[in-house]
Amino acid sequence: MNTVELIRKKRDDDVLSKDEIKFLISAYTKNKIPDYQFSSLLMAIYLKGMNVEETSYLTEAMLYSGKVINLNFLKGKKIDKHSTGGVGDKTSLILAPIVAAAGVYVPMISGRGLGHTGGTLDKLESIPGFRTNLSLTEYKAALKKCGAVLIGQTKEIAPADKLIYSLRDVTGTVESIPLITASIMSKKLAEGIDGLVLDIKTGSGAFMQKEKDAVRLANSLINTAKSFDKKVIGFITDMNQPLGNYIGNWFEVYESIKILRSESPGDLLELSTILSGAMIFLGKKASSLKEGIKISQQLIASGKAYEKFLEIIEIQGGDVSYIEKPEKYPKSKIVEKIRSKADGYLSAINNFEIGMAALELGAGRMTKEDKIDPKAGIIFFAKIGDFIKKGDILAELHSSSQVKIENAKEKVYSSLTLTSTPVKRPKLVKKIIY
C-alpha cells in the first residue's frame, strides 16, 4: 500500500478500509512511516473525521499492536471504568474497592496527570510504597487474589497508542473524537474486560467543556465498545466545580478514605455510588442500576469496601498504616486560608483555573518531567449555589513555597463569581447513555 495515497484518500474525505488502517498503524509502529507523514494523516483525520466502522478498525489496529490480556482464568465478569478526568476526580480509588467487594473483578489500567487534571497513578503513588508498575504476571496474580488492581500502561499494552498520542500532543490533533476514542478503547480493551462504565465530564474543568461535545464523545466510545461486543453504560457528568472538596494527590487519597469510611457525604459519594452501581450491574451482581447503587451504599456502610481498599493497597506494596492513620502523613510547610471578600451566592467557578491553581502549588505537572509534591493541593469548601458571607473560608492552600501560594491565591480568587440572587445547584449527572 502507498502511504501518500492513503493520506490523500482521508484528506479528500474518503473512507479508509480495515486493511488500509491496519497497514498504517502497523507500519508506523514498526518505524516504516516517518513522523511527518503520520502527522499529515492525523491532521486529515482531525479535519475530516472517521465514521463508526473506521473508528472501530483504528481501535482494533491499535489494540493488536501489542498484547491483549487474557483473563479467562477468572470466573466472573471483569468490568472497568473510564473517566475523561477533571478537578478532584478521584472516583477510581473509591470504585475499585466497592466493586471488587461486590464480587466483580476490576482490572484497571490508569494514567498520569498532565495539565489541570490529576492522574490516578500519581494519587496512588502518594501512598508510601505503593507500586503501579506491576508486571502482567503480578497484575493477574493481584487481580485473582483481591479482585481489583490499579496499574499504569505497560510496554506490552497498545504500544501504537503511546507513539500516536505523543505525536497528537505536538501536532494539534488531541481533540479529534475518533483519535480520542481509539486511544481510550485500545487500552481498555487490552485489559481483558467484559464491560465498561464511562464517565464523560462536561463543564469548565473538563476536556469537553460543551455538553454536546461530551455526548458526541460518549456515543463514539459506546459505539466502539459495542462493536467489540462489550457491555457499556455512559454518564455525562458535571465538571463546573471540583468533585468533592480535596484537590491534590495525597489529599485525594485522604478524601477517598473518608468516603470509604462513611465520613464524607456530598457529590463525590453520590457519583461514586452511581458509577460503582453501574459497574456492579454490568458485572451481573445486580439486576438493575438502582439495585447496583444500593449494593454500593451497603458495601460502604458495612465497612467491606474500606477493608477491600486496605487489601488492594497492601497487595500492591503500599503502607496501609497511612490509610488507617492518615493524620500521620507529612504536612505542607505553608498552609493559607482564602477568605471571601464579599457576600453573595456562588454562581460560577472557572474550574480549569482551580485545577491550574493546584498545579501551581506543586500538585501536578506542566511537563512530563516535572516532579509532583504529593502533599500540595487545595481543600475547596465552597459549592455553586452556596451563600457566602464576607470573611468565610473559601479554600485552604497547601504548598512548600509562599510564592506558589500567592500565585495560586490569585487564580482561585479570579475563578469565583458571586451574585446577589440565589443560584440553582448544577445537576451532577446530566445524561445516561446506554
Rosetta blueprint (number, residue, H / E / L):
1 M L
2 N L
3 T H
4 V H
5 E H
6 L H
7 I H
8 R H
9 K H
10 K H
11 R H
12 D L
13 D L
14 D L
15 V L
16 L L
17 S L
18 K H
19 D H
20 E H
21 I H
22 K H
23 F H
24 L H
25 I H
26 S H
27 A H
28 Y H
29 T H
30 K L
31 N L
32 K L
33 I L
34 P L
35 D H
36 Y H
37 Q H
38 F H
39 S H
40 S H
41 L H
42 L H
43 M H
44 A H
45 I H
46 Y H
47 L H
48 K H
49 G L
50 M L
51 N L
52 V H
53 E H
54 E H
55 T H
56 S H
57 Y H
58 L H
59 T H
60 E H
61 A H
62 M H
63 L H
64 Y L
65 S L
66 G L
67 K L
68 V L
69 I L
70 N L
71 L L
72 N L
73 F L
74 L L
75 K L
76 G L
77 K L
78 K E
79 I E
80 D E
81 K E
82 H E
83 S E
84 T L
85 G L
86 G L
87 V L
88 G L
89 D L
90 K L
91 T H
92 S H
93 L H
94 I H
95 L H
96 A H
97 P H
98 I H
99 V H
100 A H
101 A H
102 A L
103 G L
104 V L
105 Y E
106 V E
107 P E
108 M E
109 I E
110 S E
111 G L
112 R L
113 G L
114 L E
115 G L
116 H L
117 T E
118 G L
119 G L
120 T H
121 L H
122 D H
123 K H
124 L H
125 E H
126 S L
127 I L
128 P L
129 G L
130 F L
131 R L
132 T L
133 N L
134 L L
135 S L
136 L H
137 T H
138 E H
139 Y H
140 K H
141 A H
142 A H
143 L H
144 K H
145 K H
146 C H
147 G L
148 A E
149 V E
150 L E
151 I E
152 G E
153 Q L
154 T L
155 K L
156 E L
157 I L
158 A L
159 P H
160 A H
161 D H
162 K H
163 L H
164 I H
165 Y H
166 S H
167 L H
168 R H
169 D H
170 V H
171 T H
172 G L
173 T L
174 V L
175 E L
176 S L
177 I H
178 P H
179 L H
180 I H
181 T H
182 A H
183 S H
184 I H
185 M H
186 S H
187 K H
188 K H
189 L H
190 A H
191 E L
192 G L
193 I L
194 D L
195 G E
196 L E
197 V E
198 L E
199 D E
200 I E
201 K E
202 T E
203 G L
204 S L
205 G L
206 A L
207 F L
208 M E
209 Q L
210 K L
211 E H
212 K H
213 D H
214 A H
215 V H
216 R H
217 L H
218 A H
219 N H
220 S H
221 L H
222 I H
223 N H
224 T H
225 A H
226 K H
227 S H
228 F L
229 D L
230 K L
231 K E
232 V E
233 I E
234 G E
235 F E
236 I E
237 T E
238 D E
239 M L
240 N L
241 Q L
242 P L
243 L L
244 G L
245 N L
246 Y E
247 I E
248 G L
249 N H
250 W H
251 F H
252 E H
253 V H
254 Y H
255 E H
256 S H
257 I H
258 K H
259 I H
260 L H
261 R L
262 S L
263 E L
264 S L
265 P L
266 G L
267 D H
268 L H
269 L H
270 E H
271 L H
272 S H
273 T H
274 I H
275 L H
276 S H
277 G H
278 A H
279 M H
280 I H
281 F H
282 L H
283 G L
284 K L
285 K L
286 A L
287 S L
288 S L
289 L H
290 K H
291 E H
292 G H
293 I H
294 K H
295 I H
296 S H
297 Q H
298 Q H
299 L H
300 I H
301 A H
302 S H
303 G L
304 K H
305 A H
306 Y H
307 E H
308 K H
309 F H
310 L H
311 E H
312 I H
313 I H
314 E H
315 I H
316 Q L
317 G L
318 G L
319 D L
320 V L
321 S H
322 Y H
323 I H
324 E H
325 K L
326 P H
327 E H
328 K H
329 Y L
330 P L
331 K L
332 S L
333 K L
334 I E
335 V E
336 E E
337 K E
338 I E
339 R E
340 S L
341 K L
342 A L
343 D L
344 G E
345 Y E
346 L E
347 S E
348 A E
349 I E
350 N L
351 N H
352 F H
353 E H
354 I H
355 G H
356 M H
357 A H
358 A H
359 L H
360 E H
361 L H
362 G H
363 A H
364 G L
365 R L
366 M L
367 T L
368 K L
369 E L
370 D L
371 K L
372 I L
373 D L
374 P L
375 K L
376 A L
377 G E
378 I E
379 I E
380 F E
381 F L
382 A L
383 K L
384 I L
385 G L
386 D L
387 F E
388 I E
389 K L
390 K L
391 G L
392 D L
393 I E
394 L E
395 A E
396 E E
397 L E
398 H E
399 S E
400 S L
401 S L
402 Q H
403 V H
404 K H
405 I H
406 E H
407 N H
408 A H
409 K H
410 E H
411 K H
412 V H
413 Y H
414 S H
415 S H
416 L E
417 T E
418 L E
419 T E
420 S L
421 T L
422 P L
423 V L
424 K L
425 R L
426 P L
427 K L
428 L L
429 V E
430 K E
431 K E
432 I E
433 I E
434 Y L
